[in-house]
Each structure stands twice: as structure tokens, then as C-alpha cells.
Amino acid sequence: MKQFFLQLSEKGIKLTVDEQGKLLVRGKLKALTADEKDFLKNNKQQIIQAIGQRQRGVTESPIAVAKAQPGEPPVLSFSQRRLWFIDQLNRGSSEYNMPMAFEVHGHLDIAKVGQALNAIVQRHEVLRTVFYECDGAPCLRVLDDARLYITVLDLSDQADPHQAARAHLEREASRPFDLSQDLMIRASYLQLTHDDSERCQALLSFNMHHIASDGWSMDVLTKEFFAIYQSLEQGTPSPLVPLTIQYSDFAHWQQRSFAQAGLKEQLEYWQQQLQQVPALHQLPLDASRPAEKQYRGELVTSQLSSKVATRLLTLAKELQLTPFMLLHGALALVLSRHSNNKDIVIGSPVANRQDPALAPLIGFFVNTLVLRVSTAHDTLRDYLAHVRAVHLAAQSNQDVPFEQLVEVLNVPRNNAYSPLFQILLTTDNQFSVAAEQVEHVQLGEASLQAMQDVSLTTKFDLDIHMSLNEAGVSIGWTYDVSLFERAHISQLDRHLGNVLNAMSELTHADNGSTNLTALSMVSEQEQQQALTLTSGTQVSSEWQAVHQLLEYQARHNPNAIALQDHETELTYAELNTRADALAMRLITEHGVTVGQPVAIVAQRSIATVCAVAALLKAGATYVPLDPEALKND
């Protein structure tokens, strides 16, 4: 039963029991597999009993009990403090905006839209909270008389109303919030046409700042908006139950819990788990890392068949894995092979709403778990058992705020990349923008259809979304365009698909003894190309730089000898790893920038070749110096 609850939790699905003893399922029901639906149906009473026992064990929300007393100053949560400092450092930026938009067909009453949104603003204090500096630290104030005004534009007389609307949405998505005075939510209504026969007559957009929201909150916002608007249309009271706590109560409880060392054991786990964690992943980059994160992203997607998905679900069940654990294990294996590194660190978000009282709140609750796995295992069974153990331990210690973990571990801050991990993995859950989850909603005379992302940004080098159910396997790679070429990400995607296909072909008899090296990530065509390259036959190359040719050989011929002298020999994999490590030191410790000339004492040695490769990877230029001339000086 515990495994089942964990599996649903990873998908952002929460089970509760109401006062009448009825089972309530919250979250994205489409993420449920057929087996999970059958389990729910066939074990309904046992599930209700298990949840009831757990709920009776806590008669009152610990957050409600720990509410701030009258006169106590309000505090920011750890997550809010981090975003406030980032906003101050960047002097206002849009990378933490959370936009969403809907196509509207039919008549939508703008006055009622305003009434509904303002009811939500009054209901959730965090949306009308402003943040300002006091004595070098962040403080907050709740605005009592705040009112949201919708931006209404009639674009029907434009030459291309849809293009004009798209431009407006992109501008709004990139317009920073002023945290010291703005409401943490904005809304726009764009009229495209007055012709009732058109499928899309208008666009309705919302935008919230992450300091007051997360993916789950976007879902809360849309559901409450739909419910209140419908009640206004029908002339009935709002169906929403009054909130018992506010986000500020959570922030107060969080600060108090950490101050009282209530999370000491969990913190000790993370300190041990992340001991000597690498500062950066070792994936080869296609360009030098800029000194400042650029946040510009593009997307590569792919799909595997339902046949493959069904086999993978069977494999996961046999090995007592959740689908997410299996997907994570496959991804880590591919990243390990591409980076020639067995220590793989990936971040993954969790809702961080264990207290049922937090479920109906809007706010920045989401926490990030740092999943560190080692691919140094012989068999697939041993490796996936290790992945499972990492997940279960992380879930058991998920209360430590990521921001405090970074602080306690004393991780150096860097504007070029995120601390602890630069690769994020998500699956079907409530941590993504809720607009994507709304297929079609009828509001009076109007129908609303969710739009695709208005603009694509990424806070990480790679933000990978994967889902696995009977319909198939969906994979999406949002990548930082300042670091990676599309062809490189497409190759990663193909290799991940190949590994998942190889896993799906394993039978019950051999899934335990299969060696990890037997799971091939390269296709037969790629293998033939590699063999042709090593045979001496002239082939055309898509790479122009020497270090890119080195990376290619490290991926396809890792064990071939690249350098040799009378004492030492290096394989392509070893040479590439040394060059990557030195390049990282040049950038992070010595501040080497793109185009900067760096002198090298040009001796005939393996060290010189490593240095040249590292400088090319760092984007610098090398200046060879004659060692004999230096002696004369």
C-alpha cells in the first residue's frame, strides 16, 4: 500500500477521505495507468481505511497549530527568500514568470472575469503580498485593499490579430514583476474578432510570479476561477470552502521547524548523500558557458509506442519500481555514457504539500530533491535497485528546503549555473503549468481551450519531461540554447529512446542478470559509422572544431588509445574527462572567458594536449610559448 501511495505521489495525485468517508482523488487523473485504476477500484475500502488511520493520527494541521500569534511579524519562506535575492541581484527579471493562456470561443463576460479573479486575490493573501528591503533583508506586507485590473485590448482591426496577440503575450510573459508593489498576478483579455463563427474569438491570459505560485498553484487558480465564474453566471454563492490557513502560516511553521532543529536527521542524510557532489555535470557542451545564465530555451520531443510502454510498465512492476524510477534510471544511464562519468546528479520537484491543509492554497511550496545515483553497477537489477533506494530515501527526507540545503552545504553561488544540479527531470504531475492540463472548459456561453506555452525559457541546462503510461512514452527536452545545439539534444533523445527500447525487450527471465553494458544506446547505423571512422576510411564530419572531434571519439570509441608516451597512455574517454575537468577549473576558478588568450608552455607531453583541448572547450584561445625561450629569459 505504501508503494502505491508513493507511486501516486510522484505523479502529483493525492488521495484523501472526506467527512462522509468518501474517497477523494486530486490531481491529474489521466496519469493513472490501467493497473493503478484497477487497484483503486478493487482495494477502495482498504485505501479508505489506511488514509483514515493516517488522518486520525493527526487531528489538526501542524501548520494551523503553529500559526503566528497576533503581533508577530510575517516571514518569507526559504524559497521566497531565494527568489527575492535573485530578483534583487538581477534588478528585476522575467525568468520566474509563470504565464498561461486560453483560447476563447463565444461570449465571455469580462466583468465577471474580473470579479472572479479579484475574489481569488482576496482569498489568497500571497497574491497581494509585496516584498521590500529592510536593513538588507527581505520583508513583506499584505495589501488589504488591492484590486486586480484586467488589460483589455481589441485587436480585431489589426492586419493579423493572431500575430498581434501572440506578440502581446510574449511581451507580457517577459515583463518583470515589481515585487515591491505589484500584485503577484496579472491578466489580459485580447479580442481577436467579433465574428461568432470563428473558432477562436479572443485570448485570456494569466501570469503569476513564482514567488507566490508553483505548478500546483496554477491548477488551483484555474479551478477556482472556473468555479467562481460559473457561480456568478448562475447567480449562486461561491462553492469554495473558506481557507483555514494562509501561505504565511506555512512560512512561519517552516522557519520555526528549522530553527528548532526538527529536521536535523533529514539534514544529516543529505549532508552524507551529497558529500563531495560535483559542482557541474560533465556533459560535453556545444559552446562555452556564458558568465550569466541566458534562460533561453528550445524544445525537442519524441514518442515511443504503446507496445514499448506496456513492456516497460511490466518491467517496472516486476522490479518493484514506480514508472518514474525506471525512467530516471534510463536517463541517468544515457547521461553517464555521454559524460563518461558514473556520478549522475539530477533534480526532481516534489509538491511539498504533505499536510492536507496545504492542498487548496496558492503559494510557492514546491521543493526540489537532489537525486544522486551511481551507474557503477554490473547488472540492470542491481542498478535499478540502487535507483529505487535513492528515490525512497529522498522521499523520506524531502522536508528539508532546497534553499537551506544549499546554504548548509556551503555551495558556492554562480550566476552561470544552478547549484547542486543543472539537469531537472519531471514527469506527469502537478508541477507543470496547469493550462496544459485543461483540454476544454465550458463557462456559460463561452468555451475555453488551453494554449501551448507562450514563451519557452529554462532555468537549467536541461529540463526533461517524461511520462509513461499505456498510451506510450513521451519525452520532452527543454534545453539551454546558449549551451547546446539542437542536433546534440536530438542525439541524446535518440539514445534515451534506444535504451528504453532495449529495456522493454528484456524478458522476465533475463531482466535480473542483464549486464548494463548490454543495453546499447547507439543504433546499428551509428555503430557502422563509428567502425567506418576507425577503419581509416575518409568520412565527412559534421564537426569543425578539434575538441568536438575528441568528444565524438570519446562517445563512440571511449576505450581506444588517444595519446601515448613512454610512461603513460590515455584513452579518448580519459583524455576527454581530463580536458572537461580542466576546462571547468579554468572557467570557475580562474575566470577564463570566451576568446581570452591563455599561454601554454608548448612541451611534447600529454599534459600539453590536455591543456589545449581544455582551452578549446572553454572557448579560449591558446598561445604556445617556446620553453627554450623562457629559459633564456
C-alpha positions as CSV (number, residue, x, y, z in Angstrom):
1,M,0.0,0.0,0.0
2,K,2.9,2.4,0.9
3,Q,4.4,1.7,-2.5
4,F,1.1,2.6,-4.2
5,F,0.8,5.9,-2.3
6,L,4.4,6.7,-3.3
7,Q,3.7,5.9,-6.9
8,L,0.7,8.3,-7.0
9,S,2.6,10.9,-5.1
10,E,5.3,11.0,-7.8
11,K,2.5,11.7,-10.3
12,G,1.1,14.6,-8.2
13,I,-2.0,12.5,-7.3
14,K,-3.3,12.8,-3.8
15,L,-5.8,10.6,-2.1
16,T,-7.9,11.9,0.9
17,V,-11.1,10.9,2.7
18,D,-13.8,13.5,3.4
19,E,-16.0,13.8,6.5
20,Q,-18.6,11.3,5.0
21,G,-15.8,8.7,4.4
22,K,-15.8,9.2,0.7
23,L,-12.5,8.7,-1.2
24,L,-11.3,11.8,-3.0
25,V,-8.7,11.7,-5.8
26,R,-7.0,15.0,-6.5
27,G,-4.5,15.6,-9.3
28,K,-4.1,14.6,-13.0
29,L,-6.3,11.5,-13.3
30,K,-5.0,10.9,-16.9
31,A,-1.7,10.0,-15.4
32,L,-3.2,6.9,-13.8
33,T,-2.4,3.6,-15.5
34,A,-4.9,0.9,-16.0
35,D,-3.3,-1.2,-13.3
36,E,-3.5,1.8,-10.9
37,K,-7.2,2.4,-11.7
38,D,-7.9,-1.3,-11.1
39,F,-6.0,-1.2,-7.8
40,L,-8.0,1.8,-6.7
41,K,-11.3,0.1,-7.6
42,N,-10.5,-3.3,-6.1
43,N,-8.9,-2.0,-2.9
44,K,-11.1,1.0,-2.3
45,Q,-12.1,0.1,1.3
46,Q,-8.6,-0.8,2.3
47,I,-7.3,2.5,0.9
48,I,-10.0,4.5,2.7
49,Q,-9.1,2.7,5.9
50,A,-5.4,3.3,5.5
51,I,-6.0,7.0,4.8
52,G,-8.4,7.3,7.7
53,Q,-5.9,5.8,10.1
54,R,-3.3,8.2,9.0
55,Q,-5.7,11.2,9.2
56,R,-6.9,10.2,12.7
57,G,-3.2,10.1,13.8
58,V,-3.1,13.9,13.2
59,T,-6.2,15.5,14.5
60,E,-5.2,19.0,13.4
61,S,-2.9,20.5,10.9
62,P,0.6,21.1,12.5
63,I,0.8,24.3,10.4
64,A,-2.5,25.5,11.8
65,V,-1.3,24.8,15.3
66,A,1.9,26.7,14.7
67,K,0.2,29.9,13.3
68,A,1.9,33.1,14.1
69,Q,0.5,34.9,17.1
70,P,-1.0,38.4,16.7
71,G,1.8,41.0,16.6
72,E,4.4,38.6,15.3
73,P,6.0,39.9,12.1
74,P,5.3,37.9,8.9
75,V,8.2,36.0,7.4
76,L,9.2,34.7,4.0
77,S,9.6,31.0,3.3
78,F,13.1,29.8,2.4
79,S,12.0,29.6,-1.3
80,Q,10.7,33.1,-1.3
81,R,13.9,34.5,0.2
82,R,16.0,32.8,-2.5
83,L,13.8,34.3,-5.3
84,W,13.8,37.7,-3.7
85,F,17.6,37.8,-3.6
86,I,17.8,36.5,-7.2
87,D,15.4,39.3,-8.2
88,Q,17.5,41.9,-6.4
89,L,20.6,40.6,-8.0
90,N,19.1,40.7,-11.5
91,R,17.3,44.0,-10.7
92,G,14.1,42.5,-11.8
93,S,13.8,39.7,-14.4
94,S,11.2,37.5,-16.0
95,E,12.6,34.0,-15.7
96,Y,10.4,33.3,-12.8
97,N,7.2,34.4,-14.5
98,M,4.5,31.7,-14.9
99,P,2.3,32.6,-17.9
100,M,-0.7,30.6,-19.2
101,A,-3.3,31.4,-21.8
102,F,-6.6,30.2,-23.2
103,E,-8.4,30.4,-26.5
104,V,-11.9,31.7,-26.0
105,H,-14.9,30.9,-28.3
106,G,-18.2,32.6,-27.6
107,H,-19.1,35.4,-25.2
108,L,-17.0,35.7,-22.0
109,D,-18.3,38.3,-19.5
110,I,-15.2,40.4,-18.7
111,A,-16.9,42.0,-15.7
112,K,-17.4,38.5,-14.2
113,V,-13.9,37.5,-15.1
114,G,-12.7,40.5,-13.1
115,Q,-15.0,39.6,-10.2
116,A,-13.8,36.0,-10.1
117,L,-10.1,36.9,-10.2
118,N,-10.5,39.6,-7.5
119,A,-12.3,37.0,-5.3
120,I,-9.2,34.8,-5.7
121,V,-6.9,37.6,-4.9
122,Q,-8.8,38.3,-1.7
123,R,-9.0,34.6,-0.9
124,H,-5.2,34.1,-1.2
125,E,-3.1,36.6,0.7
126,V,0.1,35.6,-1.1
127,L,-1.2,37.1,-4.3
128,R,-1.5,40.5,-2.7
129,T,1.8,40.3,-0.8
130,V,4.6,42.7,-1.7
131,F,8.3,42.2,-0.8
132,Y,10.7,45.0,0.0
133,E,14.1,45.5,1.6
134,C,14.6,46.4,5.2
135,D,18.1,46.6,6.7
136,G,19.5,44.5,3.8
137,A,17.0,41.6,4.3
138,P,13.6,40.9,2.6
139,C,10.4,41.9,4.4
140,L,6.8,41.6,3.3
141,R,3.5,43.3,3.6
142,V,0.0,42.1,2.7
143,L,-2.1,44.7,0.8
144,D,-5.6,44.8,2.2
145,D,-7.3,47.0,-0.5
146,A,-5.5,45.5,-3.5
147,R,-7.5,45.1,-6.7
148,L,-6.6,43.4,-10.0
149,Y,-7.4,45.3,-13.2
150,I,-7.5,43.2,-16.4
151,T,-5.8,44.5,-19.5
152,V,-8.4,44.5,-22.3
153,L,-7.3,45.1,-25.9
154,D,-9.4,44.9,-29.1
155,L,-7.1,43.7,-31.8
156,S,-9.8,42.9,-34.4
157,D,-8.8,45.9,-36.6
158,Q,-5.1,44.7,-36.8
159,A,-3.9,43.2,-40.1
160,D,-3.1,40.0,-38.4
161,P,-4.9,39.9,-35.0
162,H,-3.4,36.5,-34.0
163,Q,0.1,37.7,-34.7
164,A,-0.5,40.9,-32.7
165,A,-2.0,38.8,-29.8
166,R,1.0,36.5,-29.8
167,A,3.4,39.5,-29.7
168,H,1.4,40.9,-26.8
169,L,1.5,37.6,-24.9
170,E,5.3,37.3,-25.4
171,R,5.8,40.8,-24.1
172,E,3.6,40.1,-21.1
173,A,5.4,36.9,-20.4
174,S,8.8,38.7,-20.4
175,R,7.7,41.7,-18.5
176,P,9.2,41.6,-15.0
177,F,7.1,41.9,-11.8
178,D,8.0,44.7,-9.4
179,L,8.0,42.6,-6.2
180,S,7.9,45.7,-4.1
181,Q,4.5,47.0,-5.3
182,D,2.8,44.7,-7.9
183,L,0.2,42.1,-7.3
184,M,1.7,38.7,-7.9
185,I,-0.9,38.0,-10.7
186,R,-1.7,39.8,-14.0
187,A,-4.5,39.1,-16.5
188,S,-5.2,40.2,-20.1
189,Y,-8.1,39.7,-22.5
190,L,-7.4,40.1,-26.2
191,Q,-10.3,40.4,-28.6
192,L,-9.4,38.9,-32.0
193,T,-12.6,39.1,-33.9
194,H,-16.3,39.8,-33.4
195,D,-17.3,37.1,-35.8
196,D,-19.2,34.4,-33.9
197,S,-18.3,31.8,-36.5
198,E,-14.6,31.9,-35.8
199,R,-13.2,29.1,-33.6
200,C,-11.0,31.4,-31.6
201,Q,-12.5,34.8,-30.9
202,A,-10.3,36.0,-28.0
203,L,-7.5,35.1,-25.8
204,L,-7.5,35.1,-22.0
205,S,-4.1,35.1,-20.3
206,F,-2.9,34.9,-16.7
207,N,0.6,35.4,-15.4
208,M,1.8,34.8,-11.8
209,H,5.2,35.2,-10.2
210,H,6.9,32.1,-8.9
211,I,7.4,33.8,-5.5
212,A,3.7,33.4,-5.0
213,S,3.0,30.3,-7.0
214,D,4.1,26.9,-8.4
215,G,2.7,24.4,-10.8
216,W,0.1,23.0,-8.3
217,S,-1.0,26.6,-7.6
218,M,-1.6,27.2,-11.3
219,D,-4.0,24.3,-11.2
220,V,-5.7,25.8,-8.0
221,L,-6.0,29.2,-9.8
222,T,-7.7,27.8,-12.9
223,K,-10.1,25.5,-11.0
224,E,-11.1,28.3,-8.6
225,F,-11.6,30.7,-11.5
226,F,-13.8,28.3,-13.3
227,A,-15.9,27.6,-10.2
228,I,-16.4,31.2,-9.2
229,Y,-17.2,32.4,-12.7
230,Q,-19.8,29.6,-13.1
231,S,-21.4,30.6,-9.8
232,L,-21.5,34.3,-10.9
233,E,-23.2,33.2,-14.2
234,Q,-25.7,31.1,-12.3
235,G,-26.3,33.7,-9.5
236,T,-25.4,31.2,-6.8
237,P,-22.9,31.6,-3.9
238,S,-19.3,30.6,-4.4
239,P,-18.8,26.9,-3.9
240,L,-15.4,27.3,-2.5
241,V,-14.8,26.4,1.2
242,P,-13.1,29.1,3.3
243,L,-9.4,28.6,3.8
244,T,-8.3,27.7,7.3
245,I,-4.7,28.8,6.8
246,Q,-2.7,31.1,4.5
247,Y,0.7,30.7,2.9
248,S,2.2,33.0,5.6
249,D,1.2,30.3,8.1
250,F,3.3,27.7,6.2
251,A,6.3,30.1,6.0
252,H,6.1,30.7,9.8
253,W,5.8,27.0,10.5
254,Q,8.8,26.2,8.2
255,Q,11.0,28.8,9.8
256,R,10.1,27.6,13.3
257,S,10.6,23.9,12.4
258,F,14.1,24.6,11.0
259,A,15.1,26.8,13.9
260,Q,14.0,24.1,16.4
261,A,16.2,21.5,14.6
262,G,13.2,19.4,13.8
263,L,14.8,18.5,10.5
264,K,18.2,17.5,11.9
265,E,18.1,13.9,11.0
266,Q,16.9,14.6,7.4
267,L,19.6,17.3,7.0
268,E,22.3,14.8,8.1
269,Y,21.1,12.4,5.4
270,W,21.5,15.0,2.7
271,Q,24.9,16.0,4.0
272,Q,26.1,12.4,3.7
273,Q,24.3,11.7,0.4
274,L,25.8,14.8,-1.3
275,Q,29.2,14.7,0.2
276,Q,31.8,15.8,-2.5
277,V,29.0,16.2,-5.0
278,P,30.4,17.5,-8.3
279,A,29.7,21.2,-8.9
280,L,28.8,20.7,-12.6
281,H,27.6,17.9,-14.8
282,Q,30.2,16.5,-17.2
283,L,28.1,16.5,-20.4
284,P,30.0,18.0,-23.3
285,L,28.8,21.4,-24.2
286,D,28.5,22.8,-27.8
287,A,29.5,26.3,-26.7
288,S,31.3,27.9,-23.8
289,R,29.2,28.5,-20.8
290,P,28.3,32.3,-20.6
291,A,29.2,34.1,-17.4
292,E,25.5,34.9,-16.9
293,K,22.7,32.4,-17.3
294,Q,20.7,33.2,-20.5
295,Y,17.4,31.4,-19.7
296,R,16.5,30.9,-23.5
297,G,15.2,27.5,-24.3
298,E,14.1,25.4,-27.2
299,L,12.2,22.0,-27.2
300,V,12.9,18.6,-28.7
301,T,10.2,16.0,-28.3
302,S,9.8,12.3,-29.1
303,Q,7.3,9.5,-28.5
304,L,7.7,5.7,-28.0
305,S,4.9,3.3,-28.9
306,S,2.3,1.9,-26.5
307,K,3.8,-1.5,-27.0
308,V,7.1,-0.3,-25.6
309,A,5.3,1.5,-22.8
310,T,3.4,-1.6,-21.8
311,R,6.5,-3.7,-21.6
312,L,8.3,-1.0,-19.6
313,L,5.4,-0.9,-17.1
314,T,5.6,-4.6,-16.7
315,L,9.4,-4.4,-16.1
316,A,8.8,-1.7,-13.5
317,K,6.2,-3.8,-11.7
318,E,8.5,-6.9,-11.7
319,L,11.4,-4.9,-10.2
320,Q,9.1,-3.1,-7.7
321,L,9.8,0.3,-9.3
322,T,7.5,3.2,-10.0
323,P,7.4,4.3,-13.7
324,F,9.3,7.4,-12.7
325,M,12.1,5.4,-11.1
326,L,12.5,3.4,-14.3
327,L,12.6,6.5,-16.5
328,H,15.1,8.2,-14.2
329,G,17.3,5.1,-14.3
330,A,17.3,5.0,-18.1
331,L,18.1,8.8,-18.3
332,A,20.9,8.6,-15.8
333,L,22.5,5.8,-17.7
334,V,22.4,7.8,-21.0
335,L,23.8,10.9,-19.3
336,S,26.5,8.7,-17.7
337,R,27.7,7.4,-21.0
338,H,27.7,10.7,-22.8
339,S,29.6,12.4,-20.0
340,N,32.0,9.5,-19.2
341,N,31.0,9.9,-15.6
342,K,29.3,7.4,-13.3
343,D,28.2,10.0,-10.7
344,I,25.0,11.5,-12.1
345,V,23.1,14.2,-10.2
346,I,19.6,15.2,-11.4
347,G,17.0,17.4,-9.6
348,S,13.3,16.5,-9.4
349,P,10.5,18.6,-7.9
350,V,8.0,17.4,-5.3
351,A,4.8,19.1,-4.3
352,N,5.8,19.6,-0.7
353,R,2.2,19.6,0.5
354,Q,2.2,16.6,2.8
355,D,-0.2,18.5,5.1
356,P,-3.7,18.1,3.6
357,A,-4.5,21.7,4.7
358,L,-2.0,23.0,2.1
359,A,-3.8,21.3,-0.9
360,P,-6.2,24.2,-1.6
361,L,-3.6,27.0,-1.2
362,I,-1.8,29.1,-3.8
363,G,1.8,29.6,-3.0
364,F,5.4,28.6,-3.6
365,F,5.5,25.2,-1.9
366,V,7.3,23.0,-4.4
367,N,10.6,21.6,-3.2
368,T,13.4,20.0,-5.2
369,L,15.0,16.7,-4.4
370,V,18.6,16.1,-5.5
371,L,18.7,12.5,-6.9
372,R,22.3,11.3,-7.0
373,V,22.9,7.9,-8.5
374,S,25.9,5.9,-9.5
375,T,25.9,3.8,-12.7
376,A,28.8,1.7,-11.4
377,H,26.8,-1.5,-11.2
378,D,27.2,-4.7,-13.1
379,T,23.6,-5.8,-13.6
380,L,20.4,-4.0,-14.5
381,R,18.7,-5.4,-11.4
382,D,21.4,-4.1,-9.1
383,Y,21.4,-0.7,-10.8
384,L,17.7,-0.2,-10.7
385,A,17.5,-1.4,-7.1
386,H,20.1,1.3,-6.3
387,V,17.9,3.9,-8.1
388,R,14.9,2.8,-6.1
389,A,16.7,3.1,-2.8
390,V,17.9,6.6,-3.7
391,H,14.3,7.6,-4.5
392,L,12.8,6.1,-1.3
393,A,15.5,7.8,0.8
394,A,15.0,11.1,-0.9
395,Q,11.2,10.9,-0.4
396,S,11.7,10.1,3.3
397,N,13.9,13.2,3.7
398,Q,12.0,15.6,1.5
399,D,11.1,18.2,4.2
400,V,14.5,19.9,4.1
401,P,14.0,23.0,1.9
402,F,16.4,23.0,-1.1
403,E,17.5,26.6,-0.3
404,Q,18.6,25.5,3.2
405,L,20.4,22.5,1.8
406,V,22.4,24.7,-0.5
407,E,23.3,27.0,2.4
408,V,24.2,24.3,4.9
409,L,26.4,22.5,2.3
410,N,28.0,25.9,1.6
411,V,27.7,25.5,-2.2
412,P,29.3,28.5,-4.0
413,R,26.8,30.6,-5.8
414,N,27.4,31.2,-9.5
415,N,25.4,33.3,-12.0
416,A,26.3,30.9,-14.8
417,Y,24.6,27.8,-13.5
418,S,22.3,26.5,-10.7
419,P,23.7,25.0,-7.5
420,L,23.9,21.2,-6.9
421,F,22.3,20.2,-10.2
422,Q,21.8,21.6,-13.7
423,I,19.6,18.9,-15.1
424,L,15.9,18.7,-14.0
425,L,13.6,15.7,-14.5
426,T,9.8,15.9,-14.2
427,T,7.0,13.5,-15.0
428,D,3.2,13.7,-15.2
429,N,2.3,15.6,-12.1
430,Q,1.0,18.9,-10.8
431,F,4.4,20.7,-11.0
432,S,3.9,21.9,-14.6
433,V,1.7,24.8,-15.8
434,A,-1.9,23.8,-15.3
435,A,-3.1,25.4,-18.5
436,E,-1.6,22.5,-20.4
437,Q,-3.8,20.1,-18.4
438,V,-7.1,21.8,-19.3
439,E,-8.5,20.4,-22.5
440,H,-11.8,22.1,-22.7
441,V,-13.9,24.1,-20.2
442,Q,-17.4,25.5,-20.8
443,L,-18.1,28.7,-18.9
444,G,-21.7,29.9,-19.7
445,E,-21.8,30.9,-23.3
446,A,-18.0,30.6,-23.8
447,S,-15.7,27.6,-24.1
448,L,-12.0,27.8,-23.2
449,Q,-9.2,25.8,-24.7
450,A,-5.7,25.8,-23.2
451,M,-2.9,27.1,-25.4
452,Q,0.6,25.9,-25.8
453,D,3.5,27.6,-23.9
454,V,3.5,31.3,-24.7
455,S,7.3,31.5,-24.4
456,L,9.9,28.9,-23.7
457,T,12.5,29.6,-21.0
458,T,14.7,27.3,-19.0
459,K,16.4,27.8,-15.6
460,F,18.5,24.7,-16.1
461,D,20.9,23.4,-18.7
462,L,18.4,20.6,-19.4
463,D,14.8,20.4,-18.2
464,I,13.5,16.9,-19.2
465,H,9.9,15.9,-19.0
466,M,9.0,12.2,-19.4
467,S,5.7,10.4,-19.0
468,L,5.0,6.7,-19.1
469,N,1.5,5.1,-19.4
470,E,-0.3,2.6,-21.6
471,A,-0.6,5.2,-24.4
472,G,3.2,5.4,-24.8
473,V,6.3,7.1,-23.6
474,S,6.5,10.9,-24.1
475,I,9.9,12.7,-23.8
476,G,10.5,16.4,-24.0
477,W,13.9,18.1,-23.7
478,T,13.9,21.8,-23.0
479,Y,17.5,22.8,-23.4
480,D,19.6,26.0,-22.9
481,V,20.3,27.2,-26.5
482,S,23.4,29.0,-25.3
483,L,25.0,25.7,-24.4
484,F,23.6,23.0,-26.7
485,E,23.0,22.6,-30.4
486,R,19.7,21.0,-31.4
487,A,21.5,18.1,-33.1
488,H,23.2,17.3,-29.9
489,I,19.9,17.1,-27.9
490,S,18.3,15.1,-30.7
491,Q,21.1,12.6,-30.3
492,L,20.6,12.4,-26.6
493,D,16.9,11.9,-27.2
494,R,17.6,9.1,-29.7
495,H,20.0,7.3,-27.3
496,L,17.5,7.5,-24.5
497,G,14.8,6.0,-26.7
498,N,17.2,3.2,-27.7
499,V,17.9,2.4,-24.0
500,L,14.2,2.4,-23.2
501,N,13.6,0.1,-26.2
502,A,16.3,-2.2,-25.1
503,M,14.9,-2.4,-21.6
504,S,11.4,-3.1,-23.0
505,E,12.7,-6.1,-24.9
506,L,14.0,-7.8,-21.8
507,T,12.1,-10.9,-20.7
508,H,11.2,-11.8,-17.1
509,A,13.9,-14.4,-17.1
510,D,16.8,-12.2,-18.0
511,N,15.9,-8.7,-16.6
512,G,17.8,-9.5,-13.4
513,S,21.0,-10.8,-14.9
514,T,21.3,-8.5,-17.8
515,N,24.6,-6.6,-17.8
516,L,24.3,-2.8,-18.0
517,T,26.8,-2.7,-20.8
518,A,24.4,-5.0,-22.9
519,L,21.9,-2.1,-23.0
520,S,23.0,-0.4,-26.2
521,M,22.2,3.3,-26.6
522,V,23.6,3.6,-30.2
523,S,21.8,2.4,-33.2
524,E,23.3,-0.1,-35.7
525,Q,23.7,2.8,-38.1
526,E,25.8,4.8,-35.6
527,Q,27.8,1.7,-34.8
528,Q,28.6,1.3,-38.5
529,Q,29.6,4.9,-38.8
530,A,32.0,4.5,-35.9
531,L,33.5,1.4,-37.4
532,T,34.0,3.2,-40.7
533,L,35.7,6.1,-38.9
534,T,38.1,3.8,-37.1
535,S,38.9,1.8,-40.2
536,G,40.6,4.8,-41.8
537,T,38.0,5.3,-44.5
538,Q,37.5,9.0,-45.3
539,V,34.1,10.2,-44.0
540,S,32.6,13.6,-43.8
541,S,32.3,15.2,-40.4
542,E,29.6,17.5,-39.1
543,W,32.1,18.9,-36.5
544,Q,34.6,21.6,-37.4
545,A,36.4,22.0,-34.0
546,V,39.1,19.7,-32.7
547,H,37.5,19.4,-29.3
548,Q,34.2,18.3,-30.9
549,L,36.0,15.5,-32.8
550,L,37.6,14.5,-29.5
551,E,34.1,14.4,-27.8
552,Y,32.8,12.3,-30.7
553,Q,35.6,9.7,-30.3
554,A,35.0,9.7,-26.5
555,R,31.4,8.8,-27.1
556,H,31.8,6.2,-29.8
557,N,35.3,4.8,-29.2
558,P,35.9,5.5,-25.5
559,N,38.4,2.8,-24.9
560,A,40.6,3.4,-28.0
561,I,44.1,4.8,-27.2
562,A,44.3,8.5,-28.0
563,L,47.7,9.5,-26.5
564,Q,50.7,7.6,-25.5
565,D,54.2,8.3,-24.3
566,H,57.0,6.2,-22.8
567,E,55.2,6.1,-19.4
568,T,51.5,6.7,-19.9
569,E,48.7,6.1,-22.3
570,L,45.2,7.7,-22.3
571,T,42.0,6.5,-24.0
572,Y,39.7,9.0,-25.7
573,A,37.4,8.8,-22.7
574,E,40.2,9.6,-20.3
575,L,41.5,12.4,-22.4
576,N,38.1,14.0,-22.7
577,T,37.4,13.6,-19.0
578,R,40.7,15.3,-18.1
579,A,40.0,18.1,-20.6
580,D,36.5,18.7,-19.3
581,A,37.7,18.9,-15.7
582,L,40.5,21.3,-16.6
583,A,38.1,23.4,-18.7
584,M,35.7,23.6,-15.7
585,R,38.5,24.8,-13.4
586,L,39.6,27.4,-15.9
587,I,36.1,28.8,-16.0
588,T,35.0,28.5,-12.4
589,E,38.3,29.1,-10.6
590,H,40.3,31.3,-13.0
591,G,37.5,33.2,-14.7
592,V,38.6,32.3,-18.3
593,T,36.2,33.8,-20.8
594,V,35.4,33.2,-24.5
595,G,38.1,34.4,-26.8
596,Q,40.6,35.1,-24.0
597,P,44.2,34.2,-24.9
598,V,45.9,31.8,-22.5
599,A,49.6,31.0,-22.7
600,I,50.8,27.4,-22.7
601,V,54.4,26.2,-22.4
602,A,54.4,24.0,-25.6
603,Q,56.2,20.9,-24.5
604,R,55.8,17.5,-26.2
605,S,53.6,15.9,-23.5
606,I,50.2,14.5,-22.7
607,A,49.6,17.5,-20.3
608,T,50.0,19.9,-23.2
609,V,47.5,18.2,-25.4
610,C,45.0,18.1,-22.4
611,A,45.6,21.8,-21.8
612,V,44.9,22.7,-25.5
613,A,41.7,20.6,-25.5
614,A,40.6,22.2,-22.2
615,L,41.1,25.7,-23.6
616,L,39.2,25.0,-26.7
617,K,36.3,23.6,-24.7
618,A,36.4,26.7,-22.5
619,G,36.2,28.8,-25.7
620,A,39.5,30.5,-25.1
621,T,42.5,30.7,-27.5
622,Y,45.9,29.2,-26.6
623,V,49.2,30.9,-27.1
624,P,52.1,28.4,-27.3
625,L,55.3,29.5,-25.7
626,D,58.7,28.1,-26.5
627,P,60.1,26.5,-23.3
628,E,63.6,27.2,-24.5
629,A,62.9,30.9,-25.0
630,L,61.5,31.0,-21.4
631,K,64.8,29.5,-20.1
632,N,66.8,32.2,-21.9
633,D,64.6,34.9,-20.2
